[in-house]
Amino acid sequence: MSRSFRRTSICGFTTARSEKDDKRQINKALRRRCNQLLAAGEEMMPERNEISTTWDFAKDGKQFFDERDWPKGMRK
């Protein structure tokens, strides 16, 4: 229980709980593109940011908040 509270007052912009599904879709598309390039005999593989951007994810980033104004946000 030593890490039951956040140490840094930072959270996501939206109400989405996680980006797990978004990351699965992007990694699936990346693996498919890499396999296509390998079959075609290409040597250069694409980067993850060439397939998509993080702006397409459910959360658009992170923001700092004042823990004195919102102490409930410090709980995990």
N, C-alpha and C positions, 0 to 999 in steps of 0.2 A: 504494500500500500504506500510505498514511498513516492510513487509517481501518480497519486490519485488526483492531483491538481496540476493545472498547466503552470509552467514556469514562465512562459512568455505570453503576453496578452495579445494574441493574434488569432483571427478566424477568417473564414471564407466570406465572400460578398453576398452570396445568395443563401437560400434555405435548403439547398441540396445537401444531403448528408455526406455523399462521397462522389468521387469521380471514377469509381472502379469500372463501371460499365463503359464509360467513355474510353478509358485506357485499354480495356479489352478490345474494343472495336478498332482503335488506332493500331494496336500491336498486331491484330489479325490482318489488317490491311497492309502493314509494313512487311510481315512475313510473306504474304501472298506476292507482293511486289518483288521482294528479294528472290523468291522462288522462280518467278517469271524471268527475272534478269539472269539468274543462274542457268536456266534452261536455254536462254538465248545466247549464252556465252559471254555475257558482260562481266567486267571485272570490278567496276565501281558500284557499290551498293548505296541506296538512298539513306539519308538520315531521317530520323523520326519527324523533324520539323519540316521536311520536304513533303511529307504525306499529308499532314494537317497542322493546325495551330491550336494552342491551348485556349484561344478565344472561342473555339467551338465547344468546349467542355461545359458541363453544368455549372461549375463555379468559374467565375471570371478572374479570380485572383484572391489575394488575401489583404486584410486590412488590420491595422492596430486599433485597439480600443482601450479606453481608460478603465482600468480594473476597479477603481473606486466608484465609478458610475454604474458599472455592470458587474458586480461580484459573481453573479451566477454564471457568467461566461468563463470564469476561471476553472469551473468544474469540467471534468472530462465526461 
